[in-house]
Amino acid sequence: MGLDFLAGHAGALAAKPAVICGDRVLDFATLNRHASRVANAFTSLGCRDGDRVAWMSFNSIEGAEIANGLRRAGLVIVPVNFRLRGPEIAYVLNDSGAKAAASGPDHVEVMAAAIGQVKHDMRFVAVGDRVPQGWLSYDELLDSAADEFASVSEGLGASMIYTSGTTGIPKGAWRPHGVDIANVLQVISTFELTQSDVHLVCGPGYHSGVAFFSALHQVLGSTVVLLPKFDAEVALDQIARHRVTTTFMAPTLLQRLVDAQEKRPRDTSSLRAVILGAAPCPYALKVRAEAVLGQVVWEFYGATETGINTVLRPEDQLRKPGSCGTALPGQEIRLVRADGAEAAVGEPGELMVRSNWLAEYFNRPDATRGSLHEGFFSVGDVAYRDEEGYFYICDRRIDMIISGGVNIYPAEIEAVLHAHPAVMDAAVIGVPDDQWGESVKAVVELRGGMEVTADALIAFCGDRLAGFKKPRSIDFVDELPRDAAGKLLKRKLRDPYWAGAGRTI
């Protein structure tokens, strides 16, 4: 595969489409040339091997150029969730110590609003025609950059993806040397990916799974088709138009895809792998998907910090309802009870993983140590395994909500609610949602003699948090349940909402 896979493809597959987005097509030779220009452009701004560069945009050809160029220069890409707002963006820029940041045309103003809160010197680059004062133009930087750059990075390159913790404070899951090439090849082999595949990118590129599967196909020399934003009708049209063979998505997107296919079927006969991750997939949805798309669904369990840990193949989807599969080769999984003993077959335990592609938390050695136990890493999920070695996620030790495949941490939302003058106490929980898996609900205790509507509290949160974090509903109670020590009893809050849901996560 060589030191730089893209340079190899530029020679052997020069005219083959590397990236397609709408009517725009970039072949491997051009992508390789543009990647070198990006590497030269950002190094000319003072970025050096190991420095962090933030990127915020919808999926785009420029995003593919930037990701490959930063990798080639040995720089660490920091994808920024484009749904974040001023203070949230500033936190990522400050915490990562990013030397530079680039923004797509739809998010320049949003990122610009965060600049006043950035605590160190940075350079900002705008893609498109809207270039704020003090920013640099991406197009002008590329036009003036050289076409050659000797790669200093092997494999997928370094990355840092921000993922919150139970405290609600985001942490950078940092892989300073990328993913080991042996692990890349293992995943490619497990999912039976080939150079002849055409991969459709459905979810947002800031998501670790979306970015990873896109990168795997670039490593192979496959064609990658980008959806700037997900639309089920457009996705089906693209599958038919480009004879798409593989895609990765969260179960929420699969549900929309199946709904659209049932209403107006398109030719999806080319599809052979719809890979699911980021959240548990309901069994009923798998049955529907197999009916309209065929036996093409794969599912895995993993995390930004631990990579892919288990895989459930298409032939096992209906045979093993509720399972996330067996351990990926090279992944050692332990299920640990509260007393520290190994859980028996059928007995729940905290899922802990030992592998050689673990991330560390940037500038958070205490958080990294806190997630490790004898070399095994945990993100707080609880699971059991059956006699055949298939794992089943059944609960979460940490207080996290997964809505549409996005991790949402209640502590951050609770802090905002507590800042409202009418709120005495607040708890945020995940409740069942047929479309999103879970939705965010706040349970609020008001101060004596004060009143506020649910809509007003939701708007209050919306002004201070990304839209996906704000509560979708609010219930008011006289008093939140707490034990004698004052600890909030969230299980007591959650149970009535989950009763009859047929699942606990």
C-alpha positions as CSV (number, residue, x, y, z in Angstrom):
1,M,0.0,0.0,0.0
2,G,3.0,2.2,0.4
3,L,3.6,5.3,2.6
4,D,0.8,7.3,1.0
5,F,-2.1,5.3,-0.5
6,L,-3.5,8.4,-2.3
7,A,-0.3,9.0,-4.2
8,G,-0.3,5.3,-5.2
9,H,-3.9,5.6,-6.5
10,A,-3.0,8.8,-8.4
11,G,-0.6,6.7,-10.4
12,A,-2.5,3.5,-10.9
13,L,-6.1,4.9,-10.9
14,A,-5.5,8.4,-12.1
15,A,-8.7,8.9,-14.0
16,K,-11.0,6.9,-11.7
17,P,-13.5,9.0,-9.8
18,A,-12.3,9.3,-6.2
19,V,-15.0,11.6,-4.8
20,I,-18.4,12.5,-6.2
21,C,-20.7,15.2,-4.7
22,G,-23.7,16.1,-6.8
23,D,-22.5,16.9,-10.3
24,R,-18.9,17.4,-9.1
25,V,-16.4,14.7,-9.7
26,L,-12.8,14.6,-8.6
27,D,-10.5,11.8,-9.9
28,F,-7.7,10.3,-8.0
29,A,-5.0,12.3,-9.8
30,T,-6.7,15.6,-9.0
31,L,-7.5,14.7,-5.4
32,N,-3.9,13.8,-4.9
33,R,-2.7,17.1,-6.4
34,H,-5.2,19.1,-4.3
35,A,-4.2,17.2,-1.2
36,S,-0.6,18.3,-1.7
37,R,-1.7,21.9,-2.2
38,V,-3.7,21.7,1.1
39,A,-0.6,20.3,2.8
40,N,1.6,23.2,1.4
41,A,-1.1,25.8,2.2
42,F,-1.5,24.9,5.9
43,T,2.2,24.4,6.5
44,S,2.7,27.9,5.0
45,L,0.4,29.2,7.8
46,G,2.9,27.8,10.4
47,C,1.2,24.5,11.0
48,R,3.7,21.7,11.7
49,D,3.7,17.9,12.2
50,G,1.3,17.1,15.2
51,D,-0.5,20.5,15.2
52,R,-4.3,20.4,15.2
53,V,-6.5,21.9,12.5
54,A,-10.3,22.2,13.0
55,W,-12.7,21.7,10.1
56,M,-16.4,22.5,10.1
57,S,-18.6,21.9,7.1
58,F,-21.3,19.7,5.5
59,N,-19.8,16.8,3.6
60,S,-18.0,18.2,0.5
61,I,-15.2,17.6,-2.0
62,E,-13.2,20.3,-0.2
63,G,-13.6,18.2,3.0
64,A,-12.0,15.3,1.2
65,E,-9.2,17.5,0.0
66,I,-8.5,18.9,3.5
67,A,-8.7,15.6,5.3
68,N,-6.1,14.1,2.9
69,G,-3.9,17.2,2.8
70,L,-3.8,17.4,6.6
71,R,-2.9,13.7,6.8
72,R,-0.2,14.2,4.3
73,A,1.4,17.0,6.3
74,G,1.2,15.1,9.5
75,L,-1.4,17.4,11.0
76,V,-4.3,16.3,13.2
77,I,-7.7,17.0,11.9
78,V,-10.3,18.1,14.5
79,P,-13.8,17.7,12.9
80,V,-16.2,20.1,14.5
81,N,-19.9,19.2,14.7
82,F,-21.6,21.8,12.5
83,R,-24.6,21.9,14.8
84,L,-22.5,23.5,17.6
85,R,-22.8,27.2,18.3
86,G,-20.4,30.0,19.5
87,P,-19.3,28.9,23.0
88,E,-19.3,25.2,22.1
89,I,-17.1,25.8,19.0
90,A,-14.8,28.1,21.0
91,Y,-14.4,25.3,23.6
92,V,-13.2,22.8,21.0
93,L,-10.8,25.4,19.4
94,N,-9.4,26.3,22.8
95,D,-9.1,22.8,24.3
96,S,-7.5,21.4,21.1
97,G,-5.1,24.3,20.8
98,A,-5.8,24.3,17.1
99,K,-3.3,26.3,15.1
100,A,-5.9,26.9,12.3
101,A,-9.5,26.3,11.4
102,A,-11.3,26.0,8.2
103,S,-15.1,26.3,7.5
104,G,-17.4,25.4,4.7
105,P,-19.5,28.2,3.1
106,D,-22.6,27.4,5.2
107,H,-20.8,27.7,8.5
108,V,-18.4,30.6,8.1
109,E,-20.6,33.0,10.1
110,V,-21.2,30.4,12.8
111,M,-17.5,29.8,13.4
112,A,-16.8,33.5,13.1
113,A,-19.1,34.1,16.0
114,A,-16.9,32.0,18.2
115,I,-13.6,33.8,17.4
116,G,-14.0,36.4,20.2
117,Q,-13.9,33.6,22.7
118,V,-10.7,31.9,21.3
119,K,-7.8,32.3,23.8
120,H,-4.9,31.9,21.4
121,D,-3.7,33.0,18.0
122,M,-5.3,31.1,15.1
123,R,-5.6,31.4,11.4
124,F,-9.0,31.0,9.8
125,V,-9.7,29.8,6.3
126,A,-13.1,30.1,4.5
127,V,-14.2,27.8,1.7
128,G,-16.4,29.6,-0.9
129,D,-17.0,33.2,-1.8
130,R,-17.9,34.6,1.7
131,V,-14.5,35.4,3.3
132,P,-14.8,37.5,6.5
133,Q,-12.3,40.2,7.2
134,G,-9.1,38.7,8.7
135,W,-9.8,35.3,7.2
136,L,-8.0,33.6,4.3
137,S,-9.6,32.3,1.1
138,Y,-9.3,28.5,0.6
139,D,-9.4,28.9,-3.1
140,E,-6.7,31.5,-3.1
141,L,-4.5,29.4,-0.8
142,L,-4.8,26.4,-3.1
143,D,-4.2,28.4,-6.2
144,S,-0.9,29.7,-4.9
145,A,0.3,26.4,-3.4
146,A,2.6,23.8,-5.1
147,D,1.4,20.5,-6.5
148,E,4.0,18.4,-4.7
149,F,4.4,17.5,-1.0
150,A,6.3,14.6,0.4
151,S,4.0,12.7,2.8
152,V,5.1,12.5,6.4
153,S,2.1,10.4,7.5
154,E,1.3,6.7,7.0
155,G,-2.1,5.0,7.0
156,L,-5.1,7.0,7.9
157,G,-3.2,9.7,9.7
158,A,-3.9,11.3,13.1
159,S,-7.3,12.6,14.3
160,M,-9.0,14.1,17.3
161,I,-12.8,13.7,17.6
162,Y,-14.6,15.4,20.5
163,T,-16.8,13.2,22.6
164,S,-18.4,14.3,25.8
165,G,-18.0,12.6,29.2
166,T,-20.4,12.1,32.1
167,T,-19.5,15.5,33.3
168,G,-20.7,17.0,30.0
169,I,-17.3,18.5,29.3
170,P,-16.2,17.5,25.8
171,K,-12.9,15.5,25.5
172,G,-10.8,15.0,22.4
173,A,-10.4,11.4,21.6
174,W,-6.9,11.6,20.2
175,R,-5.1,9.2,18.0
176,P,-1.8,11.0,17.4
177,H,-0.5,8.3,15.0
178,G,-3.8,7.3,13.4
179,V,-5.1,3.8,13.2
180,D,-2.5,1.0,12.8
181,I,-2.6,-0.2,9.2
182,A,-3.0,-3.8,10.3
183,N,-6.2,-2.9,12.0
184,V,-7.3,-1.0,8.9
185,L,-6.8,-4.2,6.8
186,Q,-8.6,-6.3,9.4
187,V,-11.7,-4.1,9.2
188,I,-11.5,-4.1,5.4
189,S,-11.3,-7.9,5.4
190,T,-14.1,-8.3,8.0
191,F,-16.6,-6.2,6.0
192,E,-15.4,-7.7,2.7
193,L,-14.7,-4.3,1.2
194,T,-12.9,-4.1,-2.2
195,Q,-11.6,-1.6,-4.6
196,S,-14.6,-2.1,-6.9
197,D,-17.0,-0.9,-4.2
198,V,-18.8,2.4,-4.5
199,H,-19.4,3.9,-1.1
200,L,-22.2,6.3,-0.2
201,V,-21.5,8.7,2.7
202,C,-24.8,9.4,4.3
203,G,-24.1,10.8,7.8
204,P,-22.1,13.9,8.8
205,G,-18.3,13.6,8.3
206,Y,-17.6,14.8,11.9
207,H,-19.0,11.5,13.1
208,S,-16.1,9.0,13.7
209,G,-17.9,6.1,12.0
210,V,-18.8,8.1,8.9
211,A,-15.3,9.4,8.5
212,F,-13.7,6.0,9.2
213,F,-15.7,4.1,6.6
214,S,-15.2,6.8,4.0
215,A,-11.4,6.7,4.7
216,L,-11.4,2.9,4.4
217,H,-12.7,3.1,0.9
218,Q,-10.2,5.8,0.0
219,V,-7.4,3.5,1.2
220,L,-8.8,0.8,-1.2
221,G,-9.1,3.1,-4.1
222,S,-12.9,2.9,-4.2
223,T,-15.2,5.7,-5.3
224,V,-16.8,7.6,-2.6
225,V,-20.1,9.4,-3.2
226,L,-21.0,12.2,-0.8
227,L,-24.4,13.4,0.4
228,P,-23.8,17.0,1.8
229,K,-26.8,16.3,4.1
230,F,-28.9,13.2,4.4
231,D,-32.1,13.0,2.4
232,A,-33.6,9.5,2.0
233,E,-35.0,10.2,-1.5
234,V,-31.7,11.6,-2.7
235,A,-29.8,8.7,-1.1
236,L,-31.9,6.2,-3.0
237,D,-31.5,8.1,-6.3
238,Q,-27.7,8.2,-5.7
239,I,-27.6,4.4,-5.0
240,A,-29.4,3.7,-8.3
241,R,-27.4,6.3,-10.3
242,H,-23.9,5.3,-9.2
243,R,-24.6,1.6,-8.5
244,V,-23.6,2.1,-4.8
245,T,-22.5,-1.1,-3.1
246,T,-21.7,0.0,0.5
247,T,-22.8,2.6,2.9
248,F,-22.6,3.3,6.7
249,M,-25.4,5.0,8.7
250,A,-27.1,5.2,12.1
251,P,-30.3,3.2,12.5
252,T,-32.3,6.5,12.3
253,L,-31.2,7.1,8.7
254,L,-31.9,3.4,7.8
255,Q,-35.4,3.9,9.0
256,R,-35.9,6.9,6.7
257,L,-34.3,5.0,3.8
258,V,-36.6,2.0,4.3
259,D,-39.7,4.3,4.6
260,A,-38.8,6.0,1.3
261,Q,-38.0,2.7,-0.4
262,E,-41.4,1.3,0.6
263,K,-43.2,4.3,-0.7
264,R,-41.4,4.5,-4.0
265,P,-39.0,1.7,-4.7
266,R,-35.7,2.5,-6.6
267,D,-33.1,0.1,-8.0
268,T,-31.0,-0.8,-5.0
269,S,-29.8,-4.2,-6.4
270,S,-26.2,-3.0,-6.3
271,L,-26.2,-2.7,-2.5
272,R,-24.5,-5.5,-0.7
273,A,-23.5,-3.8,2.6
274,V,-25.5,-1.4,4.7
275,I,-23.3,-1.0,7.8
276,L,-25.0,0.1,11.0
277,G,-23.4,1.7,14.1
278,A,-23.6,4.5,16.6
279,A,-26.8,3.2,18.3
280,P,-28.7,-0.1,18.7
281,C,-30.9,-1.0,15.7
282,P,-34.5,-2.2,16.5
283,Y,-35.2,-5.7,15.4
284,A,-38.4,-4.7,13.6
285,L,-36.4,-2.3,11.5
286,K,-34.0,-5.0,10.5
287,V,-36.9,-7.1,9.3
288,R,-38.3,-4.3,7.2
289,A,-34.8,-3.5,5.8
290,E,-34.2,-7.1,4.7
291,A,-37.7,-7.2,3.1
292,V,-37.0,-4.1,0.9
293,L,-33.1,-4.1,0.5
294,G,-32.3,-7.8,0.8
295,Q,-29.9,-9.5,3.3
296,V,-27.4,-6.6,3.3
297,V,-27.4,-5.3,6.9
298,W,-24.2,-5.4,9.0
299,E,-24.0,-4.1,12.5
300,F,-21.2,-3.3,14.8
301,Y,-20.5,-2.1,18.3
302,G,-17.8,0.4,18.9
303,A,-16.9,3.8,20.2
304,T,-14.8,6.8,19.1
305,E,-12.3,5.8,21.8
306,T,-12.1,2.1,21.1
307,G,-12.9,1.7,17.4
308,I,-14.9,-1.3,16.1
309,N,-15.2,-4.0,18.7
310,T,-17.9,-6.5,17.5
311,V,-19.5,-7.3,14.2
312,L,-22.9,-8.9,13.4
313,R,-23.0,-10.3,9.8
314,P,-26.0,-10.1,7.5
315,E,-26.9,-13.8,8.0
316,D,-27.1,-13.4,11.7
317,Q,-29.3,-10.2,11.9
318,L,-32.6,-12.1,12.3
319,R,-31.1,-15.1,13.9
320,K,-29.7,-13.1,16.8
321,P,-32.2,-10.4,17.7
322,G,-30.7,-7.7,19.9
323,S,-27.1,-8.8,19.4
324,C,-24.3,-6.5,18.2
325,G,-22.2,-9.6,17.1
326,T,-19.1,-11.3,18.0
327,A,-15.7,-9.8,18.8
328,L,-13.7,-8.5,15.9
329,P,-10.4,-10.4,15.5
330,G,-7.7,-8.6,17.5
331,Q,-10.3,-7.2,20.0
332,E,-10.2,-8.6,23.5
333,I,-13.5,-8.1,25.4
334,R,-14.3,-8.6,29.0
335,L,-17.6,-8.2,30.8
336,V,-17.0,-7.2,34.4
337,R,-19.5,-7.3,37.2
338,A,-19.7,-4.5,39.9
339,D,-17.6,-6.6,42.2
340,G,-14.8,-6.8,39.6
341,A,-15.4,-10.5,38.8
342,E,-15.8,-11.7,35.2
343,A,-19.5,-12.0,34.2
344,A,-20.8,-15.5,33.4
345,V,-22.7,-16.3,30.2
346,G,-26.0,-14.5,30.2
347,E,-24.9,-12.2,33.1
348,P,-24.6,-8.5,32.5
349,G,-21.3,-6.8,33.1
350,E,-19.5,-3.6,32.1
351,L,-18.1,-4.0,28.6
352,M,-14.3,-3.4,28.5
353,V,-12.1,-3.6,25.5
354,R,-8.4,-4.1,25.0
355,S,-7.0,-3.4,21.5
356,N,-4.1,-1.7,19.8
357,W,-6.2,1.1,18.4
358,L,-7.4,2.8,21.6
359,A,-7.6,6.6,21.6
360,E,-6.4,8.7,24.5
361,Y,-8.1,11.8,25.8
362,F,-6.2,14.9,24.7
363,N,-4.6,16.7,27.7
364,R,-6.8,14.5,30.0
365,P,-4.5,11.8,31.4
366,D,-6.8,11.5,34.4
367,A,-9.8,10.8,32.2
368,T,-7.8,8.3,30.2
369,R,-6.7,6.5,33.3
370,G,-10.2,6.6,34.7
371,S,-11.5,4.7,31.7
372,L,-8.8,2.1,31.8
373,H,-8.6,-1.0,34.1
374,E,-5.7,-3.4,33.6
375,G,-5.3,-2.3,30.0
376,F,-9.0,-2.6,29.2
377,F,-11.0,0.6,28.2
378,S,-14.6,1.2,29.0
379,V,-17.1,3.8,27.7
380,G,-19.6,2.7,30.3
381,D,-21.8,0.3,28.3
382,V,-23.2,-2.9,30.0
383,A,-23.7,-6.1,28.0
384,Y,-24.0,-9.9,28.3
385,R,-23.0,-12.6,26.0
386,D,-24.6,-15.9,25.0
387,E,-23.2,-19.4,24.6
388,E,-22.1,-18.7,21.1
389,G,-20.1,-15.6,22.0
390,Y,-22.6,-13.0,20.7
391,F,-22.7,-9.8,22.7
392,Y,-25.9,-7.9,23.6
393,I,-25.8,-4.3,24.9
394,C,-28.4,-4.0,27.6
395,D,-27.7,-0.8,29.6
396,R,-25.3,2.1,30.1
397,R,-23.3,2.7,33.3
398,I,-22.9,6.3,32.4
399,D,-25.7,8.7,32.1
400,M,-25.8,9.1,28.3
401,I,-28.5,9.5,25.8
402,I,-28.1,8.3,22.2
403,S,-30.5,10.1,19.8
404,G,-30.2,9.4,16.1
405,G,-26.7,7.9,16.7
406,V,-25.5,11.1,18.4
407,N,-24.2,11.0,22.0
408,I,-25.9,13.5,24.3
409,Y,-24.8,14.1,27.8
410,P,-27.5,15.2,30.3
411,A,-25.1,17.1,32.7
412,E,-24.5,19.8,30.1
413,I,-28.3,20.3,29.5
414,E,-29.0,20.2,33.2
415,A,-26.4,22.9,33.8
416,V,-28.3,25.2,31.4
417,L,-31.7,24.4,33.0
418,H,-30.4,25.2,36.4
419,A,-29.3,28.6,35.2
420,H,-33.0,29.5,34.6
421,P,-34.3,31.7,37.5
422,A,-37.5,29.7,37.7
423,V,-35.8,26.2,38.0
424,M,-35.1,24.8,41.4
425,D,-34.0,21.4,40.2
426,A,-33.7,19.5,36.9
427,A,-32.9,16.1,35.5
428,V,-32.5,15.1,31.8
429,I,-33.1,11.6,30.7
430,G,-33.6,9.7,27.4
431,V,-37.1,8.3,26.7
432,P,-38.1,5.9,23.9
433,D,-38.6,7.4,20.4
434,D,-39.6,5.4,17.4
435,Q,-37.6,7.5,15.0
436,W,-34.6,8.6,17.0
437,G,-34.2,5.6,19.3
438,E,-34.2,8.1,22.3
439,S,-35.3,11.7,22.7
440,V,-34.3,14.2,25.3
441,K,-36.7,14.8,28.1
442,A,-36.2,17.2,31.0
443,V,-38.0,16.7,34.3
444,V,-38.1,20.0,36.1
445,E,-38.9,21.1,39.7
446,L,-39.8,24.8,39.8
447,R,-39.0,27.3,42.5
448,G,-41.9,28.1,44.8
449,G,-44.2,30.8,43.5
450,M,-42.5,30.9,40.0
451,E,-43.9,29.7,36.7
452,V,-42.4,29.0,33.3
453,T,-43.8,27.1,30.3
454,A,-42.2,24.0,28.8
455,D,-41.8,25.9,25.4
456,A,-40.1,28.8,27.2
457,L,-37.6,26.4,28.9
458,I,-36.9,24.6,25.6
459,A,-36.3,27.9,23.9
460,F,-34.0,28.9,26.8
461,C,-31.9,25.8,26.2
462,G,-32.0,26.3,22.4
463,D,-30.4,29.7,22.7
464,R,-27.5,28.2,24.6
465,L,-27.0,24.7,23.2
466,A,-26.8,23.0,19.8
467,G,-30.3,22.1,18.6
468,F,-29.9,18.4,19.0
469,K,-29.2,18.8,22.8
470,K,-32.2,20.8,23.8
471,P,-35.1,18.9,25.4
472,R,-37.8,17.7,23.1
473,S,-40.3,17.6,25.9
474,I,-40.5,18.8,29.6
475,D,-42.4,17.3,32.5
476,F,-42.9,19.3,35.7
477,V,-42.9,17.5,39.1
478,D,-43.3,18.7,42.7
479,E,-40.0,17.1,43.7
480,L,-37.3,15.1,42.0
481,P,-36.5,11.7,43.6
482,R,-33.2,11.8,45.5
483,D,-31.8,9.5,48.1
484,A,-30.7,10.4,51.6
485,A,-27.4,11.6,50.4
486,G,-29.0,13.8,47.8
487,K,-28.1,11.7,44.8
488,L,-30.6,11.9,42.0
489,L,-32.4,8.6,41.3
490,K,-32.5,8.7,37.6
491,R,-33.5,5.1,37.2
492,K,-36.6,5.9,39.2
493,L,-37.3,8.7,36.7
494,R,-36.6,6.6,33.6
495,D,-38.5,3.4,34.4
496,P,-42.0,4.7,33.9
497,Y,-41.2,6.0,30.4
498,W,-39.5,2.8,29.4
499,A,-42.1,0.4,30.8
500,G,-43.6,-1.5,27.8
501,A,-41.0,-0.2,25.4
502,G,-39.5,-3.7,25.1
503,R,-36.0,-2.4,25.6
504,T,-34.0,-0.4,28.2
505,I,-31.6,1.4,25.9
